[in-house]
Structures are given as structure tokens and as C-alpha cells.
Amino acid sequence: MGSDPAPARSGDGWRYRVPTRFVVRAMRSRGGDLGREFSFAFDREGRGLRSELWIVMLVGVAVVLIFHTYFLDVPGALLAWTPLLLVGVGIPVVLRWLSGAQSPMRRWSAAMFIIAAYLDVACMMTVRIVSLRHGIDALPIIVPVCILMSLIVAQIRFALLVPAILLGLSGIMVAELTLLAVTSSALFDLTASVGIVCVSLASAHELENSSRAAWLRQRELDELTRQDGLTGLPNRRHLEQTLIDVLGSPAARAPLVIAILDVDEFKAFNDQFGHPAGDACLRAIGTVLRDELDGAHEFAARYAGEEFAVLWRGVDPEAARDRAEQLRGAVGRLGITRSGGAGVVTVSAGTAELRAPASLSPDLWPGVIRALVDRADQALYRAKASGRDMIVHDRTVVTAADLRGSTTSIATAPDADGPALHATIWGLRFQRRDDETRFRRAFEVQGRRVRRLIMVGLLVVCAAIFAFQQPLLEVPPGAVTVGRLILGVGLMPAATVALIAASWSRVYRWSSPVYVGCVAVILTAQMFERAIETPRGLNLVPFLMPVSVLLSLCVVRIACSLLVPSMAALTAAVVVCEVATVRMTGNEFLAILTAIVMASVSVRFAYQLERSRRLDWSRSRQLAALSLTDPLTLMPNRRSFIAALRDELAAGRGAALVLLDVDRFKDYNDRFGHLAGDDCLRAVGAQLARAADACAGVAARLGGEEFAVILPAGGVGLAEVIRAAVTGPDPDLGGAAGPITASAGLAVWPADAVVSDPDVAVEHLVERADRALYEAKRNGRDRLEVDGGRALAAEPDDAPP
């Protein structure tokens, strides 16, 4: 995604704020392959929605055909066209089925759904036009508009959706204005249709953008949890999951060989050339492994620190061992100068073989994997002890018989959990109240913008009708008075209140309930005028107008927990008012049924949009947590540490920085294995975090066996307390490993020291603490050294004198 975004301080810790629009732009800039992958995933989800719509519309068509004698007062002129009309209905039914989840023609799913909608609209407009020319209003315009609007909720790519919708709407408008008499009712219907389409298209665009952002963030989550950030190889978690997948597949019957490769004398290399050179060395080795391996049968991962693992599946064990020798030689041919300048960087390796029956119980998989890795680890240490730059093969095959009853767990770093989403038919919510509150606040921001847009548009339309309804629409004088009264007392005040609630920050908390209440007032005013004027033969408020206002609730980001009951109550109220006001005919009944379907489908669309936004928000928080958390110890990582230290110095508070290094940790790893080493680091991290918290400090793991603690500038005397907190027997090993000790270096930046460039100040403070740490190592370890420099007044370049 390009450069990392700047960290931002919040009440829940350090996190990254990455706006969705930046994520979407980043995705577009990463090439066409990524875009095609998203399109495939987006369309796959859309096919499921199209299947739902197919069922709904199939039921609707069946009901109309069965009860057509009641629903449709068809003129005799259309009876001769009945076979053609049945074909026009039957073909779209088949096309919609082909566009669904079970379709054998998935590539053309969206196109077939659009063609089906066009055929339906053409058929219905034909029935409507012929009927009206014979003096019969057999089919209300709300029905073809509803069919066209089904494209919005069918999750069709926006680039294809816009021309498809606009072309279909243009066809309806041209047919209405050229083939039928233009009336005020028709103009109101068309205006309402245009308003529904425009607002819905904006929501469809938002759905696609949020889906794209959520999809991309999920990919990045997968990369963070499955890929090593330094070398680009799969990480240890991915390796262990791959081993579990192999044990659970038919491939488990075939021999499985693993090699553990360790860079020789890498600690000395790092000490002489520095960590950047060490990182470059590891990246180069990772590139060799990635380029040399056959992806079909070989799998390479960065296992830990300077260790790599290679896995062979379905390969003859002797051939796998030969390949391990070739890989070891390929690293040596890189020609990277080793520490001391004599020779080049090399690797040592150990291999082990596994033969597990396919019927192996899943309870034993972790134990089998751990035994396999331990065998390869011990072989590696024998190679180290025999002179390095060589491979030792453990030919004792690991079998399930060696591990009966073992339930040893794999030492994998747990994933950072995102907010848990609870979904019901009535709504969506995060289980933690704080998560729900934060999401609602973010979700409301976009909704308020749309609410303002809708209400401004409604006020403009109301003002135009108020001023020009009699000369332009030829409304009778008596109806003009009633219309202006309803506009001035009902619609315009309600729209104004909704606009204020969406614009005034002091009432943001109540914006959604106020909007729902204002829509209820607007609907009441519209249905009241309709109840007065319709019995007098005036259709000044066509049924599509209150329906369009009702549907606006589904596109203004109202949480489903409020939206679902509100839509149910308001839809029921509109239907009851319509039934009580208008004489029921097949036309009216069909219009009401269509409105109910549109409301139901729109709520489903709103549910889908909110779910997409929640997933995007949740994954964004997971990314933030993973990008700032060490996966092994769950402490803040180096990035989080640098950001926190920079914040302290930039604020002029100063800081005391303690860098700690676990003494002789390489020897500990060699003796007890890397899994035990991981347990040790977790224990050290936990003790250090508790001690830092007690001293009002912040602890972080910088990498490997190195940790850091930021203390207040006046907390120098607490540095030895911090170091002593991680000294003692390893609790996870019951003290059998002997005492765990740590060396530490302390550097201070006083609160009164000038900081002109926080980044430079951070760099210098870390360098000073690092020098003190190495001084502690040289002076016998298990001690604290204080940097000799004093930061009294910073130079212009922020270098302490």
C-alpha cells in the first residue's frame, strides 16, 4: 500500500488511521491483477444476492400470473399478444437463474441479469402503454421502476451499473413522455424515479468502495499473519498451518521432509555490520530460497530470526535431502562477506522426515509437528557443533506411534483479534460496547452527508412546487391552497429539522432518530394530502412519491437496529393509509405489493452495505493492531515504540530510554530449541510489561531478544528496577534452564531540552541507549550502563552535546 500512514494517538492506544478512499486508490495503483481478483470476489458475492432476487421476483411473477384476472385489467387489444408477453416474462426468469450462484455461465452473470431487467421493463412498459391508450391503467409505473432498481441491489460493478441504470431509466422516461399524455402526476412519478435512482447509485458506489477496501484489508491481514515482512517469505505461522493442512489431506500418506537452515555466526555479523546489514543479508537469503524452490512440491518460510525452514511434500526423501544441500550451497554463492572479513556468509542445516498415516487423529497433529521440528532442530545443532556450513540428516523417521497421547500445542503467535461482529435478522452490532460506539460514530459521518443532500433537494423541490404548482402543473385553486399549507406546515419544516440535525454537531448523536422522525412527518403530510385530493379525482401526490421518501431511509447510513423496525412501521402505516384512502383495484393492489417488495429489498441492501462497512472497519482495526503489535509477545513492536517515543519528545516531556537484551539467548535457543526460546521471550515480555506499567512506562519488543522501555524523564532511578524485573528463572521451564539475565543501556532526554526535529531526536536517543547497552555487554553482562552523554540543550540538528 505504499508508505506507512502516520500513527495517530487515540484513547485505545496507538493505531493507524487509513481512510477508505486512500485504500481504494492504493489498490487501483497496484495493478490490474489485484483489480481482477476483487472483481471476481465481488461478483461471486453478487451472484448470491441475484439468486435471492430471482426467488423474490419468481414468486412475484407467479402470483401475478395466477391472479392476473384480479391484478391486471388487461384490454382486449393485448390478449393477442399474450404468447409473446409470456415469452417476455419467461426468458428473464431463465436469465436470472443463469446469473445466480448456481449458474454454469458465471462469467456473464451481471450481463444476463441486466438483460433480464431490460426485457421485463420493456414487457411491462408495453402493457402499460397499450392499456393507457385504451383508457385502462393496468400497470402502475412503480412496477417497471422497481424492476430497474433491482440492478442496484444485485451487486453489479459500478462501472457497468451506471450506464445500465441510466439507459433503462431513459427508456422509461422517453416512453412516458412521448407515447403517453403528460400530466402532473406523471411528472411527479418521473421526478421521484430520478431521485430514487440518483441516491441509490450513490449508495451502490459506496457499497463497492467499502467492499473493495474490506477485501483489500483482508488480503493485508492475511499477509501480516501469514507472511514475513522482512523477507517476503511465508512466516512461521503459515508454515505450521501448512503442516496441519498436509496432515489433514491425502498427501499425509506420502513422506514429508523438513529442513531447518540457520545463518552461521549471524549474531557476530549483526554486531559488526549493524542491523540494517543483517536485514539485507536475510532478505538476500529469502530471495534465494524463493527463486530456487519449486512451488508445486517445495515450501519455504522464515522460521525465526536468522532461521529458515523448507518443506518437501510428495518428494522422495533422498531427493529432498539433495535439494537441501543445493540450497545450502546457493546461499554460500551469494558471496556476502562474513564478520571478521574471512570468507562468506554460510548456513548450517538439519533435516527430519515424517511418515504419518492418513487416519492420524487431529488431536495428535500438534505433537507430531513439534516432534518433527525438534528432530530437525537437533540435527541443525549437531551441524553447528561439527563445524558449521554443513547439513546433518536425521534419518530416524518420526511416526505417530512415537506420540500417542501427546497433545502438545504448537507455539504459534496468536492473531490480533478484531472486533467480534454479532449478526441477527434485525441488525448488526459489535459485541463490545466501545467498538459499537466507535463504529456508529464513523458510520454516521457519511450518513449525515447523504441526509443533508436529500433534504436540501427536497426543500428545493418543495419551494419550486410552492411557487409554481398552479402555472406549471395547472393545479386547481382549491388544491393549491391545501398543497401550500401542507408544504409550509408539514414537509418544509420537517426537512429543515432533518437538515439541522445532520449539520449541527451538538445534535449529531440524535441525527438518525431525528431523521427517521422527520421522514415520518413528511410521509404523514404526503399521505394526508393524498387522502384529501385523491377522492376528488386529483392525483397530485402519486403513490411513488411517499414510497421514494420511505426508501430514502435505506440509503442514509442508519444502523439496521433502528432501520429495520422503522421501515416496518412506516411501510405498514403507508400501506394502511393507502388502503383506507384509495378504492382497491388490481392496479392499486399491485402498486402496494410492489412498494412492499421495494422496501424489503432496500432494507436487505442497507443490511449488506452496513455489513460491508463493519467488516472494513473491523479489518482496519485488526491491521492497526497487527502493524503495531509484536505477534509473539503481544507487546508493542518497534514501529509502535518509535511512534510513542517520538510523541514524548515532540511534546517536550522528555524521556528516559532503557534498551534491554536477554543475555546469551542464542545459547539458550541452541540448548533448548526455538519453541522453548519463544516461551522464554513471552515470559520475559510479560514480566517487563508488568514492571513498566508499575513505573508509568511503556514496554515494547524491538525484535529478537531485544526489548525497550520508555520511562518519564524523571524516572532514571527506575531503570535498574526494570532490568531486574526480567532477571530470574524462566517460569515456563521451572528454573531448569538456570537464571535468565538481561543487560541494559540507559539514555535520557531531559524535558527542558530543545527538540527541533523529533525524528532526529529519536534516532540520537536510541543510538545513545544502544551504545550503553553494548557497553553493558562488554563489561560482563547482567548489568545496567548509563550513556555518558547529557542532553542539556540540543544542537540545531538535535544532536545532544
Secondary structure by P-SEA (a helix, b strand, c coil): cccccbbbbccccbbbbbcaaaaaaaaaaccaaaaaaaaaaaaaaaaaaaaaaaaaaaaaaaaaaaccccccccccccccaaaaaaaaaaaaaaaaaaaccccccccaaaaaaaaaaaaaaaaaaaaaaaaaaaccccccaaaaaaaaaccccccccaaaaaaaaaaaaaaaaaaaaccccccaaaaaaaaaaaaaaaaaaaaaaaaaaaaaaaaaaaaaaaaaaccccccccccaaaaaaaaaaaaaccccccbbbbbbbbbcaaaaaaaaccaaaaaaaaaaaaaaaaaacccccbbbbbccccbbbbbbccccaaaaaaaaaaaaaaaaacccccccccccbbbbbbbbbbbbcccccccaaaaaaaaaaaaaaaaaaaaaaacccccccccccccccccccccccccccccccccbbbbcccccccccaaaaaaaaaaaaaaaaaaaaaaaaaaaaaaaaaaccccccccccaaaaaaaaaaaacccaaaaaaaaaaacccccccaaaaaaaaaaaaaaaaaaaaaaaccccccccccaaaaaaaaacccccccccaaaaaaaaaaaaaaaaaaaacccccaaaaaaaaaaaaaaaaaaaaaaaaaaaaaaaaaaaaaaaaaaccccccccccaaaaaaaaaaaaaacbbbbbbbbbccaaaaaaaaccaaaaaaaaaaaaaaaaaaaaaacbbbbbccccbbbbbcccccccaaaaaaaccccccccccccccbbbbbbbbbbbccccccccaaaaaaaaaaaaaaaaaaaaaacccccccccccccccccccccc
